[in-house]
Amino acid sequence: MAGEGNSSTSSGRFSPDEVSQNGERIYFEKLKPELENSHRGEFLVINVATEEYVVDADKLAALDKAEEKFGKGFFYIVQIGEIQKSLAGFRKKTYAWQF
């Protein structure tokens, strides 16, 4: 599943901190209400440059899909329906991952 918009890399325009801040805003303001009921517990990866996204039940598969769709760059990742908590032992700021 992917959001609307044009595909492009999400790096270059935003620092990791900006990816984290913008990704959090996009998730809470635009995507959480839409995705929480149908995709709770799955992983959402957002390209903050275009606001496009991919969803998968497996975190690594979601990241692979994002890289395939958007190219290499920084992405915001969150587990849908979960409070902002660390994923696999990472701190909040590491939600902006570069692949």
Secondary structure as UniProt FT lines:
FT   HELIX           16..26
FT   HELIX           27..31
FT   HELIX           32..39
FT   TURN            40..41
FT   STRAND          43..47
FT   TURN            48..51
FT   STRAND          52..56
FT   HELIX           59..70
FT   STRAND          74..79
FT   TURN            80..81
FT   TURN            88..89
FT   HELIX           92..95
FT   STRAND          96..98
//
